[in-house]
Amino acid sequence: MTDTLTQSTTAEPHCVYAAKDFSSGAHPVWCPGCGDYGVLASLERALAKHGRPPHEVVMVSGIGCSSRLPGYMSTYGFHGVHGRGLAVGTGLKLTRPDLEVIVVGGDGDGYSIGGNHFIHACRRNVDMLYVVMDNRVYGMTKGQPSPTTEPDWDSEIAPGGIGLRPFNPLAVAIASGANYVARGFSGDPNGLADLIVDAIRWPGFAFIEVLSPCVTFRPEQMHWKKMVRPSSLSIEQDRAAATALVLGDDGFSLGVLYRGDRAPVAPPIKPQISVADVEREFALRA
Amino acid sequence: MARTSIAVVFAGSGGSGAMSAGAVLLRAAAHAGYYGLMTQLFGAQVRGGESASLVQVSIDPIESQPDRYDLFVALDWEKVEQFAAEIPLDEASVIIADPQAGTVPAGIAKSKGRVVPVSMSDPAATKLERGVQGRRVNMFAAGLVGALVGLNPSDLQAAAEAVFSDKGADIIAANAKGAAAGIAAAATLTLNARLDPPKPAARWLISGNQAIALGALRGGVRFVGCYPITPATDLVEWLAPHLTALGGRLVLGEDELASVNMTLGAAYGGTPAMTVTAGPGFSLMVETLGLAVAAEVPFVLVDVMRAGPSTGIASKTEQSDVNLAIYGAHGDAPRVVMAPISVADCITTAEYAVYVAESLQTPVIVLSDQALGQATTVIDPSDKRPPPLKRRLNGVAPATPFKRYAIGTDPVTPMPLPGTPGFEWVAEGLTHNEAGLPASGAGAHVAQINKRAKKIARFDPGPYWGETWGEGDTVVLAFGSTIGPAREAARRLAASGHQVRIVALRVLSPVPMEALARALSGARRIIVVEQNHGAQLYHHLIGQKAIPPSAESVARPGPLPFRPSEIASYVV
């Protein structure tokens, strides 16, 4: 690990923002007790700590309960279509490297309809943060199994369980090239805020999978607070070891699980030619 | 007797070099001062399928496929019969073929064209050697035809060098030798192929796809999200290094869903952005078209149309995405749809599309097609450019909250760039209120639908609505690659005393009602010509009451291009 990667590229800013400066004041559509409130609070705290003003931050999302989040923040935002938040964020960050781009969404949005974009965002390693609020259910459509749902979870659309192996987003992220992979818990807003600040400052594509209970359709997830614990390991660089770690754990170990040192995509170069130069290529001799 | 134009086919199996032969002839003729147009005909196979370049050279501008070909040069006979039906020949056509390549196949011979045997390869070569050498006869063929039409050897050799500039010295030398042999062989033939002297001027050699790319660059596009798809791929391949050198970026997405959303993300950030695709990719992009309408984020979508539906014929042309472009998306999602009028106009239309998208904060679709996009042609470059229109960024003092989607007299509301303090707003695809927050009440829904509809309804393209030629009371109304053959048909009909007016629509939607009404004034007969089975443009115009119910429709699917004679024979 090089020093440039272990240290923040910017000095710790003088903290001039409070968490509330990042709140739009709009009332969320979320159910009382929803884990996403904790994620929203964590993001507001993290951005205050990070120290960039709200107008330099863009929250990008897809569709679903958690994707409503950009409207609840005082930053710029883009609430797009289902599953495509990462693509919007990629285009934005590549053309506006001066902005802090954070993509948020849920497990259905990111791992099912947007699964292909997730893989390729990890490969592309654009310098942005992706936060997935995983509650292992489609909540907005009232309780269908998502890619991370346990195979035996009973639901109206899949009585007796969907019977499929859950998707492991952390292993997929590490295998696909994400440069920073962590797991957080919505019930631990301070710990999650610290992770978010760390992830924002880490170069390249950072991915935080957040356990964010759905109290309405998965009330048993309220027990997650008893199951989570800090991860005993945090792997640097070694993707095989990191993959073994995330495939081997029970899904409740929190913290930074993997950090790599891939260089993120470079910003566009300064113009070398003009459009008039391009036009001359077509000219025949007079 | 010399002639003013000639239409030549170089045909062979894929890999025979038919495209290179055509490119060399076209470039040499263009350098000499002739006009020219080359289109490509090939099957779906990457290698080993049928392949032909169709080249016209003339002392006058060419914007249409010919009715027939004067010269057919067979590089081999292996696959040629597969598209014999797409290359009209007749008894006046001359078929040049190597006797060693075998007999002329029935599909070509039935034209009764005169067969002229020319040994392009070594007659003593074994079958194996012929298999290898067969790949080299294309430059012989290009040299032969070039000399027959009267091009000088130095122009032909310079063109061969330009076409193969990325190849090694040995290949360039071998090609030069082949071309020289072809030039020498021309002296032994007596054919009526010689062209009148050209009228040289400062011109450009450009393809429709390159012209779209150039227009977009002129308009300020500095981000392109794309995914490979025939026949649009060569556009983005040409664009990629140029865009990078201009300080922009082209990103190859994982699919069209990604590429169009990346485009939208870049556009939201303030960079004029474009995505480039063909029908199947356009189908995938439709969900984001609706998002761009609702969130009022500008971008340009270029659809180089090909034969559909589904995968259709990837390499061949059709004008059958009109409905998708104008109406595709759930909900009420008005947008602007335009089509280039010619290869040269691809530059103007693409630049104009960027300005309209940016100034109206709306997606603009440019419907090109394979026949325009993959036509390489000599054009007279124009300095005339559409007046630049910019995105409206600010102009109001920050309110709390800032009302990005404010309802007022002007439906185009300021769209501050992210990074601007005090104007933080969320681009929102849900029905939203004026501040951009999701709202599901009737008031906000109707107000925002009206706002977006008003933007499009108020759009006045002015002189960029389209073009007209001629004064007759019979009108042929066309768009895209159908305009060229319609104009050629009108020229021929005028020569025989029938005046026909051509009305070419650039803006297909919203229909430029007043300009079109003026263009159609006094028309006794209106004929809408388009290349799709469903008469998509005709029904659009009828539906908008832009043409009377008495208007006639000539609508047939691709992939065969309209030929001037087909349109002329319908008119009279």
HADDOCK unambig.tbl for C-alpha pairs under 7 A between the chains (distance, minus, plus):
assign (segid A and resid 55 and name CA) (segid B and resid 418 and name CA) 6.46 0.50 0.50
assign (segid A and resid 55 and name CA) (segid B and resid 419 and name CA) 4.89 0.50 0.50
assign (segid A and resid 55 and name CA) (segid B and resid 420 and name CA) 5.97 0.50 0.50
assign (segid A and resid 55 and name CA) (segid B and resid 421 and name CA) 5.22 0.50 0.50
assign (segid A and resid 55 and name CA) (segid B and resid 424 and name CA) 5.97 0.50 0.50
assign (segid A and resid 56 and name CA) (segid B and resid 418 and name CA) 6.74 0.50 0.50
assign (segid A and resid 56 and name CA) (segid B and resid 419 and name CA) 4.61 0.50 0.50
assign (segid A and resid 71 and name CA) (segid B and resid 426 and name CA) 6.54 0.50 0.50
assign (segid A and resid 71 and name CA) (segid B and resid 437 and name CA) 6.30 0.50 0.50
assign (segid A and resid 74 and name CA) (segid B and resid 424 and name CA) 6.54 0.50 0.50
assign (segid A and resid 75 and name CA) (segid B and resid 424 and name CA) 5.52 0.50 0.50
assign (segid A and resid 76 and name CA) (segid B and resid 418 and name CA) 6.00 0.50 0.50
assign (segid A and resid 76 and name CA) (segid B and resid 424 and name CA) 4.64 0.50 0.50
assign (segid A and resid 76 and name CA) (segid B and resid 425 and name CA) 5.05 0.50 0.50
assign (segid A and resid 76 and name CA) (segid B and resid 426 and name CA) 5.62 0.50 0.50
assign (segid A and resid 77 and name CA) (segid B and resid 425 and name CA) 6.19 0.50 0.50
assign (segid A and resid 77 and name CA) (segid B and resid 426 and name CA) 4.09 0.50 0.50
assign (segid A and resid 77 and name CA) (segid B and resid 427 and name CA) 6.10 0.50 0.50
assign (segid A and resid 78 and name CA) (segid B and resid 426 and name CA) 5.15 0.50 0.50
assign (segid A and resid 78 and name CA) (segid B and resid 427 and name CA) 4.52 0.50 0.50
assign (segid A and resid 78 and name CA) (segid B and resid 428 and name CA) 6.27 0.50 0.50
assign (segid A and resid 79 and name CA) (segid B and resid 426 and name CA) 6.77 0.50 0.50
assign (segid A and resid 79 and name CA) (segid B and resid 427 and name CA) 5.91 0.50 0.50
assign (segid A and resid 79 and name CA) (segid B and resid 428 and name CA) 5.03 0.50 0.50
assign (segid A and resid 79 and name CA) (segid B and resid 429 and name CA) 6.26 0.50 0.50
assign (segid A and resid 80 and name CA) (segid B and resid 291 and name CA) 6.70 0.50 0.50
assign (segid A and resid 80 and name CA) (segid B and resid 428 and name CA) 6.54 0.50 0.50
assign (segid A and resid 80 and name CA) (segid B and resid 429 and name CA) 5.70 0.50 0.50
assign (segid A and resid 81 and name CA) (segid B and resid 291 and name CA) 6.82 0.50 0.50
assign (segid A and resid 81 and name CA) (segid B and resid 429 and name CA) 6.98 0.50 0.50
assign (segid A and resid 84 and name CA) (segid B and resid 258 and name CA) 6.79 0.50 0.50
assign (segid A and resid 84 and name CA) (segid B and resid 261 and name CA) 6.66 0.50 0.50
assign (segid A and resid 87 and name CA) (segid B and resid 258 and name CA) 5.16 0.50 0.50
assign (segid A and resid 87 and name CA) (segid B and resid 261 and name CA) 5.35 0.50 0.50
assign (segid A and resid 87 and name CA) (segid B and resid 262 and name CA) 4.81 0.50 0.50
assign (segid A and resid 88 and name CA) (segid B and resid 261 and name CA) 4.92 0.50 0.50
assign (segid A and resid 88 and name CA) (segid B and resid 262 and name CA) 4.62 0.50 0.50
assign (segid A and resid 88 and name CA) (segid B and resid 264 and name CA) 6.28 0.50 0.50
assign (segid A and resid 88 and name CA) (segid B and resid 265 and name CA) 4.14 0.50 0.50
assign (segid A and resid 89 and name CA) (segid B and resid 265 and name CA) 6.01 0.50 0.50
assign (segid A and resid 90 and name CA) (segid B and resid 262 and name CA) 5.95 0.50 0.50
assign (segid A and resid 91 and name CA) (segid B and resid 262 and name CA) 3.99 0.50 0.50
assign (segid A and resid 91 and name CA) (segid B and resid 263 and name CA) 5.94 0.50 0.50
assign (segid A and resid 91 and name CA) (segid B and resid 265 and name CA) 4.67 0.50 0.50
assign (segid A and resid 91 and name CA) (segid B and resid 266 and name CA) 4.53 0.50 0.50
assign (segid A and resid 92 and name CA) (segid B and resid 265 and name CA) 4.48 0.50 0.50
assign (segid A and resid 92 and name CA) (segid B and resid 266 and name CA) 4.34 0.50 0.50
assign (segid A and resid 92 and name CA) (segid B and resid 269 and name CA) 5.66 0.50 0.50
assign (segid A and resid 95 and name CA) (segid B and resid 266 and name CA) 5.85 0.50 0.50
assign (segid A and resid 95 and name CA) (segid B and resid 271 and name CA) 6.98 0.50 0.50
assign (segid A and resid 96 and name CA) (segid B and resid 269 and name CA) 6.40 0.50 0.50
assign (segid A and resid 99 and name CA) (segid B and resid 419 and name CA) 6.92 0.50 0.50
assign (segid A and resid 117 and name CA) (segid B and resid 258 and name CA) 6.85 0.50 0.50
assign (segid A and resid 120 and name CA) (segid B and resid 254 and name CA) 6.69 0.50 0.50
assign (segid A and resid 268 and name CA) (segid B and resid 247 and name CA) 5.72 0.50 0.50
assign (segid A and resid 268 and name CA) (segid B and resid 248 and name CA) 6.07 0.50 0.50
assign (segid A and resid 268 and name CA) (segid B and resid 249 and name CA) 6.42 0.50 0.50
assign (segid A and resid 269 and name CA) (segid B and resid 247 and name CA) 5.15 0.50 0.50
assign (segid A and resid 270 and name CA) (segid B and resid 247 and name CA) 4.97 0.50 0.50
assign (segid A and resid 271 and name CA) (segid B and resid 245 and name CA) 5.60 0.50 0.50
assign (segid A and resid 271 and name CA) (segid B and resid 246 and name CA) 4.33 0.50 0.50
assign (segid A and resid 271 and name CA) (segid B and resid 247 and name CA) 4.12 0.50 0.50
assign (segid A and resid 272 and name CA) (segid B and resid 245 and name CA) 5.14 0.50 0.50
assign (segid A and resid 272 and name CA) (segid B and resid 246 and name CA) 5.90 0.50 0.50
assign (segid A and resid 273 and name CA) (segid B and resid 245 and name CA) 5.94 0.50 0.50
assign (segid A and resid 273 and name CA) (segid B and resid 246 and name CA) 5.60 0.50 0.50
assign (segid A and resid 274 and name CA) (segid B and resid 246 and name CA) 6.35 0.50 0.50
assign (segid A and resid 275 and name CA) (segid B and resid 217 and name CA) 6.83 0.50 0.50
assign (segid A and resid 275 and name CA) (segid B and resid 218 and name CA) 6.62 0.50 0.50
assign (segid A and resid 282 and name CA) (segid B and resid 204 and name CA) 4.98 0.50 0.50
assign (segid A and resid 282 and name CA) (segid B and resid 205 and name CA) 5.38 0.50 0.50
assign (segid A and resid 282 and name CA) (segid B and resid 206 and name CA) 6.10 0.50 0.50
assign (segid A and resid 283 and name CA) (segid B and resid 203 and name CA) 5.97 0.50 0.50
assign (segid A and resid 283 and name CA) (segid B and resid 204 and name CA) 4.47 0.50 0.50
assign (segid A and resid 283 and name CA) (segid B and resid 205 and name CA) 6.62 0.50 0.50
assign (segid A and resid 284 and name CA) (segid B and resid 31 and name CA) 6.02 0.50 0.50
assign (segid A and resid 284 and name CA) (segid B and resid 202 and name CA) 6.50 0.50 0.50
assign (segid A and resid 284 and name CA) (segid B and resid 203 and name CA) 5.60 0.50 0.50
assign (segid A and resid 284 and name CA) (segid B and resid 204 and name CA) 5.43 0.50 0.50
assign (segid A and resid 284 and name CA) (segid B and resid 205 and name CA) 6.67 0.50 0.50
assign (segid A and resid 285 and name CA) (segid B and resid 31 and name CA) 6.27 0.50 0.50
assign (segid A and resid 285 and name CA) (segid B and resid 202 and name CA) 6.36 0.50 0.50
assign (segid A and resid 286 and name CA) (segid B and resid 200 and name CA) 6.70 0.50 0.50
assign (segid A and resid 286 and name CA) (segid B and resid 201 and name CA) 5.16 0.50 0.50
assign (segid A and resid 286 and name CA) (segid B and resid 202 and name CA) 4.14 0.50 0.50
assign (segid A and resid 286 and name CA) (segid B and resid 203 and name CA) 6.94 0.50 0.50
